[in-house]
């Protein structure tokens, strides 16, 4: 394999990822690769049975979800829809993975892989609980959609980081340097135009997770054995903490 080949560069990039982020991105990318061909065909009017989507997405009906107990987790890794919205699904997935890779790497390197892993899975479960609770109150089955997508857990990571480091600025195209707290608020507010109970539940979990962390309560302690103890570095905290860096420029 050539050192300049995209496959080799991808392998180098993946090997450099911290373990929890590598696992989360791999799961999302693997499932995306499985669903993508059918979605592309659907964009050209070839209607295919989306059995995989139906059985991995979270049903809005609690009765159906009861017989698919894996869906409160799997829906958080299932991305993309078919038909005319397939292109938008690809773009949305790319941005979700970008935010997860960027903020997730900083968060894991600062606070440990078990916390990122626990935050992602916990936000998916909490978002599913909120969606199913609302689904139980809804009598019209038309308002019980299928829930899927990584945007909920990715936004939970954003909200958690913004809660822990609200004043950190990042450079955005045309907007200049914007503080993370306002970016998190914008994500949540924009989601209200197309309400998604699982998304809002995941965002709320990110906030609660970070507030618990600030009070020395580790809600992801259960995941610590999966990743071992975080390596301690001898460098001063300010130099090894990526959230203490100067704001990037646009």
Secondary structure, DSSP 8 states (H G I E B T S, - for coil): --TTSHHHHHHHHHHTS-HHHHHHHHHHHHHHHHHHHHHHHHHTT-----HHHHHHSEESSHHHHHT-TTHHHHGGG-----GGGHHHHHHHHHHHHHHHHHHHHHHHHHH-HHHHHHHHHHHHHHHHHHHHHHHHH---GGG--EE--SHHHHHHHHHHHHHHSTT-EEEETTTEEEEHHHHHHHHHHHHGGG--HHHHHHHHHHHHHHHHHHTT--TTGGGHHHH-S----SS-HHHH-GGGS-----
